[in-house]
């Protein structure tokens, strides 16, 4: 009897492992196959024959490729134009031609002193979305063809005095720093969880990092980032919302004082609907590696912060 129970447990564990491997395989980027290596001519004929370019990541049979740590969702047309892997194609993606996503960790700044404990340190992690969309789809606050957010790692270790800050403001008025002004309004993009066709819980503002007009013919590129940690908030958990969209509001919004998550989806200038498989990866990454204030509080000896 004991042997039978043991065998049954082993069988069930085997099925569980197979199911987990299958789920992970659906989310993971393609990997190069170790079998049947293709020649350069065969690679070119099979993977590099599209009109607008080709994907340089791993494909079966390729020896030379670039490792891909992104989760992709692309339209059938984008895949056809750029020789993207068929597993990237999604008919669920709406509002953009392609979206690449990953969770990024700040490698430049690590803050210490959480809870008054000098030994408790943490790095910021953020959800990054790189969006490829039709030129002119998203209205701008100012007409600039490119933008790159300033990242000044060592300067973060120098806190400017009030006198120095005032002098800088005066300098900016005399010599405007055009390159420091992005094309979009600071709060124009948001990450929202949706349920029953409505925004159920806001996941945060997405800040613009990089923008290039016409990175490909007729296609603009925009990289945005937003804070992690939403999956630990009681409000999001209770909402039961697992569908995720990127909301885009009109710059200035003609005097509309509502926040993006307070607006019906139909009042937004654009809603980028992410495929559920990509949304699931965002949630999984947030739960596994997102900002965990509770853990930092426990490490500092203060205990868990109050639920929100």
The 8 nearest C-alpha neighbors of each residue, nearest first, counted from 0:
[[1, 3, 2, 4, 5, 6, 7, 8],
 [2, 0, 4, 3, 5, 6, 7, 8],
 [1, 3, 5, 0, 4, 6, 7, 8],
 [4, 2, 6, 0, 5, 1, 7, 8],
 [3, 5, 7, 1, 6, 2, 8, 0],
 [6, 4, 2, 8, 3, 7, 1, 9],
 [5, 7, 9, 3, 4, 8, 2, 10],
 [6, 8, 4, 10, 5, 9, 3, 11],
 [7, 9, 5, 11, 6, 10, 12, 4],
 [10, 8, 12, 6, 7, 11, 13, 5],
 [9, 11, 13, 7, 12, 8, 6, 14],
 [12, 10, 14, 8, 13, 9, 7, 15],
 [13, 11, 15, 9, 14, 10, 8, 16],
 [12, 14, 10, 16, 11, 15, 9, 17],
 [13, 15, 17, 11, 12, 16, 18, 10],
 [16, 14, 12, 18, 13, 17, 19, 11],
 [17, 15, 19, 13, 18, 14, 20, 12],
 [16, 18, 14, 20, 15, 19, 21, 13],
 [19, 17, 21, 15, 16, 20, 14, 22],
 [20, 18, 16, 22, 21, 17, 23, 15],
 [19, 21, 17, 23, 18, 22, 24, 16],
 [22, 20, 18, 24, 19, 23, 17, 25],
 [23, 21, 19, 25, 24, 20, 18, 26],
 [24, 22, 20, 26, 25, 21, 27, 19],
 [23, 25, 21, 27, 22, 26, 20, 28],
 [24, 26, 22, 23, 27, 21, 276, 28],
 [27, 25, 23, 24, 28, 22, 276, 280],
 [26, 28, 24, 25, 23, 29, 70, 30],
 [29, 27, 30, 70, 26, 67, 69, 68],
 [30, 28, 57, 27, 58, 31, 84, 86],
 [31, 29, 57, 58, 32, 28, 59, 56],
 [30, 32, 59, 58, 57, 61, 60, 33],
 [31, 33, 59, 60, 34, 30, 58, 61],
 [34, 32, 31, 35, 60, 36, 59, 62],
 [33, 35, 32, 36, 60, 59, 31, 37],
 [36, 34, 60, 37, 33, 32, 59, 61],
 [35, 37, 60, 34, 61, 62, 38, 33],
 [38, 36, 60, 41, 42, 61, 35, 39],
 [37, 39, 41, 40, 42, 36, 61, 60],
 [40, 38, 42, 41, 43, 37, 61, 44],
 [39, 41, 43, 38, 42, 44, 37, 45],
 [40, 42, 38, 44, 43, 39, 37, 45],
 [43, 41, 39, 45, 40, 44, 46, 37],
 [42, 44, 47, 40, 41, 46, 45, 39],
 [43, 45, 41, 42, 48, 46, 47, 40],
 [44, 46, 42, 43, 41, 47, 48, 40],
 [45, 47, 43, 42, 48, 44, 82, 53],
 [48, 46, 43, 53, 49, 44, 45, 82],
 [47, 49, 44, 46, 43, 45, 50, 82],
 [50, 48, 80, 82, 81, 52, 51, 47],
 [49, 51, 80, 52, 48, 81, 79, 53],
 [52, 50, 80, 81, 49, 53, 215, 216],
 [53, 51, 81, 49, 50, 80, 82, 47],
 [52, 54, 81, 82, 47, 55, 49, 83],
 [55, 53, 83, 56, 82, 81, 52, 46],
 [56, 54, 64, 65, 53, 57, 58, 63],
 [55, 57, 65, 64, 54, 66, 67, 58],
 [58, 56, 31, 30, 64, 29, 65, 66],
 [57, 59, 31, 61, 30, 60, 29, 56],
 [60, 58, 32, 31, 61, 57, 30, 33],
 [59, 61, 36, 37, 32, 35, 31, 58],
 [62, 60, 58, 59, 63, 37, 31, 36],
 [63, 61, 64, 60, 36, 31, 37, 57],
 [64, 62, 61, 65, 57, 55, 56, 31],
 [63, 65, 56, 57, 55, 62, 66, 61],
 [64, 66, 56, 55, 67, 57, 63, 54],
 [67, 65, 56, 64, 68, 57, 30, 55],
 [66, 68, 69, 56, 65, 28, 57, 29],
 [69, 67, 66, 70, 101, 28, 27, 100],
 [70, 68, 101, 100, 67, 99, 71, 28],
 [69, 71, 100, 99, 101, 28, 68, 277],
 [72, 70, 99, 87, 98, 69, 73, 100],
 [71, 73, 87, 98, 97, 88, 89, 99],
 [74, 72, 97, 88, 87, 89, 96, 77],
 [73, 75, 77, 76, 96, 88, 89, 78],
 [74, 76, 78, 77, 88, 79, 73, 89],
 [77, 75, 79, 74, 78, 80, 96, 73],
 [78, 76, 80, 74, 79, 75, 81, 96],
 [79, 77, 83, 75, 81, 82, 76, 80],
 [78, 80, 76, 77, 82, 81, 75, 49],
 [81, 79, 77, 51, 49, 78, 50, 82],
 [80, 82, 53, 52, 78, 83, 51, 79],
 [83, 81, 53, 78, 79, 49, 54, 80],
 [82, 84, 78, 54, 81, 85, 53, 87],
 [85, 83, 86, 87, 82, 78, 88, 58],
 [86, 84, 87, 88, 83, 78, 75, 82],
 [85, 87, 84, 88, 29, 89, 28, 25],
 [88, 86, 72, 85, 71, 84, 73, 89],
 [89, 87, 73, 85, 86, 74, 75, 72],
 [90, 88, 91, 74, 92, 73, 72, 87],
 [89, 91, 92, 74, 88, 75, 93, 274],
 [92, 90, 274, 89, 93, 273, 272, 275],
 [93, 91, 273, 274, 272, 90, 89, 74],
 [92, 94, 272, 271, 95, 91, 273, 270],
 [93, 95, 271, 270, 272, 269, 92, 96],
 [96, 94, 132, 97, 93, 131, 271, 130],
 [95, 97, 132, 131, 74, 73, 77, 133],
 [96, 98, 73, 131, 95, 72, 130, 74],
 [97, 99, 130, 72, 129, 71, 131, 73],
 [98, 100, 71, 129, 70, 128, 69, 72],
 [101, 99, 128, 70, 69, 127, 129, 71],
 [100, 102, 69, 127, 103, 126, 70, 128],
 [101, 103, 126, 125, 127, 124, 284, 104],
 [104, 102, 125, 124, 101, 126, 105, 127],
 [103, 105, 124, 123, 106, 125, 122, 102],
 [104, 106, 123, 107, 122, 124, 108, 103],
 [105, 107, 108, 104, 122, 109, 123, 103],
 [108, 106, 152, 105, 109, 153, 122, 151],
 [107, 109, 106, 105, 110, 122, 152, 155],
 [110, 108, 122, 121, 120, 111, 107, 123],
 [111, 109, 120, 121, 108, 122, 112, 113],
 [112, 110, 120, 119, 113, 117, 121, 109],
 [111, 113, 117, 116, 115, 119, 114, 120],
 [112, 114, 115, 119, 116, 111, 299, 120],
 [115, 113, 299, 116, 112, 296, 301, 300],
 [114, 116, 112, 113, 117, 299, 119, 111],
 [117, 115, 112, 118, 114, 299, 119, 113],
 [118, 116, 112, 119, 111, 115, 113, 120],
 [117, 119, 116, 120, 112, 111, 299, 113],
 [120, 118, 111, 113, 112, 117, 116, 299],
 [121, 119, 111, 110, 118, 112, 109, 113],
 [120, 122, 109, 110, 111, 123, 119, 295],
 [123, 121, 109, 105, 124, 110, 108, 104],
 [122, 124, 105, 104, 125, 121, 290, 109],
 [125, 123, 104, 103, 227, 105, 289, 290],
 [126, 124, 226, 227, 225, 103, 102, 224],
 [125, 127, 102, 225, 224, 227, 101, 226],
 [128, 126, 224, 101, 100, 223, 102, 125],
 [127, 129, 100, 223, 222, 99, 130, 224],
 [130, 128, 222, 99, 98, 221, 100, 223],
 [129, 131, 98, 221, 220, 97, 128, 222],
 [132, 130, 220, 97, 96, 219, 95, 98],
 [133, 131, 95, 96, 218, 219, 130, 134],
 [132, 134, 218, 136, 217, 219, 135, 96],
 [133, 135, 218, 217, 219, 136, 132, 213],
 [134, 136, 137, 133, 138, 219, 132, 139],
 [135, 137, 134, 133, 138, 132, 269, 94],
 [138, 136, 135, 139, 269, 247, 268, 134],
 [139, 137, 136, 249, 135, 140, 250, 183],
 [140, 138, 183, 141, 182, 142, 137, 250],
 [139, 141, 183, 250, 182, 184, 138, 142],
 [142, 140, 182, 139, 143, 183, 181, 180],
 [143, 141, 182, 139, 144, 140, 183, 181],
 [142, 144, 182, 145, 141, 181, 146, 212],
 [145, 143, 212, 211, 142, 146, 210, 182],
 [146, 144, 211, 210, 143, 212, 147, 209],
 [145, 147, 210, 209, 181, 148, 211, 178],
 [146, 148, 209, 208, 149, 210, 145, 181],
 [149, 147, 208, 209, 150, 146, 179, 207],
 [148, 150, 151, 147, 179, 208, 178, 146],
 [149, 151, 152, 148, 147, 154, 107, 155],
 [150, 152, 154, 153, 149, 155, 107, 156],
 [153, 151, 154, 107, 155, 150, 108, 156],
 [152, 154, 155, 156, 151, 157, 107, 108],
 [153, 155, 156, 151, 157, 152, 158, 150],
 [156, 154, 153, 157, 152, 151, 158, 108],
 [157, 155, 154, 153, 158, 152, 108, 159],
 [158, 156, 154, 155, 159, 153, 160, 152],
 [159, 157, 156, 160, 155, 154, 161, 163],
 [158, 160, 163, 164, 157, 161, 162, 154],
 [161, 159, 163, 162, 164, 158, 165, 157],
 [160, 162, 164, 163, 165, 159, 166, 158],
 [163, 161, 165, 160, 164, 166, 159, 167],
 [164, 162, 166, 160, 165, 161, 159, 167],
 [163, 165, 167, 161, 166, 162, 160, 159],
 [166, 164, 168, 162, 167, 163, 161, 169],
 [165, 167, 163, 169, 164, 168, 170, 162],
 [168, 166, 170, 164, 169, 165, 171, 163],
 [169, 167, 171, 165, 170, 166, 164, 172],
 [168, 170, 166, 172, 167, 171, 165, 173],
 [171, 169, 167, 173, 168, 172, 174, 166],
 [170, 172, 175, 174, 168, 173, 169, 167],
 [173, 171, 169, 170, 174, 175, 168, 167],
 [172, 174, 170, 171, 175, 169, 168, 176],
 [173, 175, 171, 172, 170, 176, 169, 177],
 [176, 174, 171, 172, 177, 173, 170, 178],
 [177, 175, 178, 179, 174, 171, 180, 172],
 [176, 178, 179, 180, 175, 181, 174, 143],
 [177, 179, 176, 180, 146, 181, 147, 145],
 [178, 180, 177, 176, 181, 148, 149, 146],
 [181, 179, 178, 177, 182, 176, 146, 141],
 [180, 182, 183, 146, 179, 143, 178, 141],
 [181, 183, 141, 139, 140, 143, 142, 180],
 [184, 182, 140, 139, 181, 185, 187, 141],
 [183, 185, 187, 186, 250, 140, 182, 139],
 [184, 186, 187, 183, 206, 207, 188, 181],
 [187, 185, 184, 188, 204, 189, 206, 205],
 [186, 188, 184, 248, 247, 185, 250, 183],
 [189, 187, 247, 205, 246, 186, 204, 248],
 [188, 190, 204, 205, 246, 245, 203, 191],
 [189, 191, 245, 202, 203, 244, 246, 204],
 [192, 190, 201, 202, 244, 243, 245, 200],
 [191, 193, 243, 200, 242, 240, 199, 198],
 [194, 192, 198, 199, 242, 197, 240, 243],
 [193, 195, 240, 196, 197, 199, 198, 242],
 [196, 194, 197, 193, 198, 199, 240, 242],
 [195, 197, 194, 193, 198, 264, 263, 199],
 [198, 196, 193, 194, 195, 199, 263, 264],
 [197, 199, 193, 200, 192, 260, 191, 194],
 [200, 198, 193, 194, 192, 197, 238, 240],
 [199, 201, 192, 198, 235, 191, 202, 238],
 [202, 200, 191, 203, 260, 192, 190, 199],
 [203, 201, 191, 190, 229, 200, 192, 204],
 [204, 202, 190, 201, 189, 225, 205, 226],
 [203, 205, 189, 225, 188, 190, 186, 206],
 [206, 204, 225, 189, 224, 188, 223, 190],
 [207, 205, 223, 224, 225, 208, 204, 185],
 [206, 208, 223, 209, 222, 205, 224, 148],
 [209, 207, 148, 223, 222, 147, 206, 224],
 [210, 208, 147, 222, 146, 221, 207, 148],
 [211, 209, 221, 146, 145, 220, 222, 147],
 [212, 210, 145, 220, 214, 219, 144, 213],
 [211, 213, 219, 144, 214, 145, 220, 210],
 [214, 212, 219, 215, 218, 217, 216, 211],
 [215, 213, 219, 212, 211, 220, 218, 216],
 [216, 214, 213, 218, 217, 219, 51, 212],
 [215, 217, 218, 213, 214, 51, 219, 134],
 [216, 218, 134, 213, 133, 215, 219, 214],
 [219, 217, 133, 213, 134, 215, 132, 216],
 [220, 218, 212, 213, 134, 132, 214, 131],
 [221, 219, 131, 211, 210, 130, 214, 212],
 [220, 222, 210, 130, 129, 209, 223, 131],
 [223, 221, 129, 209, 208, 128, 130, 207],
 [224, 222, 207, 206, 208, 128, 205, 127],
 [223, 225, 127, 205, 206, 126, 125, 128],
 [226, 224, 205, 126, 125, 204, 206, 203],
 [225, 227, 125, 126, 203, 124, 228, 224],
 [228, 226, 289, 125, 290, 229, 285, 124],
 [227, 229, 290, 289, 230, 285, 231, 291],
 [230, 228, 231, 232, 227, 202, 235, 285],
 [231, 229, 228, 232, 286, 285, 235, 282],
 [232, 230, 229, 228, 233, 286, 236, 291],
 [233, 231, 229, 234, 235, 230, 307, 236],
 [232, 234, 236, 235, 307, 237, 306, 231],
 [235, 233, 237, 232, 236, 238, 307, 200],
 [236, 234, 238, 237, 233, 232, 200, 230],
 [235, 237, 233, 234, 238, 239, 232, 230],
 [236, 238, 234, 239, 235, 233, 240, 232],
 [239, 237, 235, 240, 236, 234, 199, 200],
 [238, 240, 237, 236, 241, 235, 194, 199],
 [241, 239, 194, 238, 193, 192, 242, 199],
 [240, 242, 192, 243, 239, 193, 278, 194],
 [241, 243, 193, 192, 240, 278, 275, 194],
 [244, 242, 192, 278, 191, 193, 273, 241],
 [245, 243, 272, 191, 271, 273, 190, 246],
 [244, 246, 190, 271, 189, 270, 191, 247],
 [245, 247, 270, 189, 188, 244, 190, 269],
 [248, 246, 188, 269, 187, 268, 267, 270],
 [247, 249, 267, 268, 187, 250, 246, 188],
 [248, 250, 252, 268, 251, 138, 247, 187],
 [251, 249, 252, 140, 184, 187, 248, 139],
 [250, 252, 253, 249, 254, 184, 140, 255],
 [251, 253, 249, 250, 255, 254, 248, 256],
 [254, 252, 251, 255, 250, 249, 256, 248],
 [253, 255, 252, 256, 251, 257, 250, 249],
 [254, 256, 252, 253, 257, 251, 258, 249],
 [257, 255, 254, 258, 252, 253, 259, 251],
 [258, 256, 255, 261, 259, 262, 260, 254],
 [257, 259, 261, 260, 256, 262, 255, 186],
 [258, 260, 261, 262, 257, 248, 189, 246],
 [259, 261, 262, 258, 201, 198, 191, 200],
 [262, 260, 258, 259, 257, 263, 198, 201],
 [261, 263, 259, 260, 266, 264, 257, 258],
 [264, 262, 265, 266, 197, 261, 267, 198],
 [263, 265, 266, 267, 262, 197, 270, 198],
 [264, 266, 263, 267, 268, 262, 269, 270],
 [267, 265, 264, 263, 262, 268, 248, 269],
 [268, 266, 248, 269, 265, 264, 247, 270],
 [267, 269, 248, 249, 247, 266, 270, 137],
 [270, 268, 247, 267, 246, 271, 94, 248],
 [269, 271, 246, 245, 272, 94, 247, 244],
 [270, 272, 94, 245, 93, 244, 95, 273],
 [273, 271, 244, 93, 92, 270, 94, 274],
 [272, 274, 92, 244, 243, 278, 275, 271],
 [275, 273, 91, 277, 92, 276, 278, 272],
 [274, 276, 278, 277, 279, 273, 242, 243],
 [277, 275, 279, 274, 278, 280, 26, 25],
 [276, 278, 280, 279, 274, 275, 281, 273],
 [279, 277, 275, 281, 280, 276, 243, 273],
 [278, 280, 276, 282, 277, 281, 275, 283],
 [279, 281, 283, 277, 278, 282, 284, 276],
 [282, 280, 278, 284, 279, 283, 285, 277],
 [281, 283, 285, 279, 280, 284, 286, 278],
 [284, 282, 280, 286, 285, 281, 279, 287],
 [285, 283, 287, 281, 286, 282, 288, 280],
 [284, 286, 289, 282, 283, 288, 287, 228],
 [285, 287, 283, 284, 230, 289, 288, 282],
 [286, 288, 284, 285, 283, 289, 282, 290],
 [289, 287, 285, 284, 286, 290, 124, 291],
 [288, 290, 285, 228, 227, 286, 291, 124],
 [291, 289, 228, 227, 292, 124, 123, 288],
 [290, 292, 293, 294, 289, 228, 295, 231],
 [293, 291, 295, 294, 296, 290, 304, 303],
 [292, 294, 303, 296, 291, 295, 304, 297],
 [293, 295, 297, 296, 292, 291, 298, 303],
 [296, 294, 292, 298, 297, 293, 299, 291],
 [297, 295, 299, 293, 302, 301, 294, 298],
 [296, 298, 302, 294, 300, 299, 295, 301],
 [297, 299, 295, 300, 296, 294, 119, 301],
 [300, 298, 296, 114, 297, 116, 301, 119],
 [299, 301, 297, 298, 302, 296, 114, 116],
 [302, 300, 296, 299, 297, 114, 303, 298],
 [303, 301, 297, 296, 300, 304, 293, 299],
 [302, 304, 293, 296, 297, 305, 301, 294],
 [305, 303, 293, 306, 302, 296, 292, 301],
 [304, 306, 307, 303, 293, 302, 233, 232],
 [307, 305, 233, 304, 232, 303, 234, 231],
 [306, 233, 232, 305, 234, 304, 231, 235]]
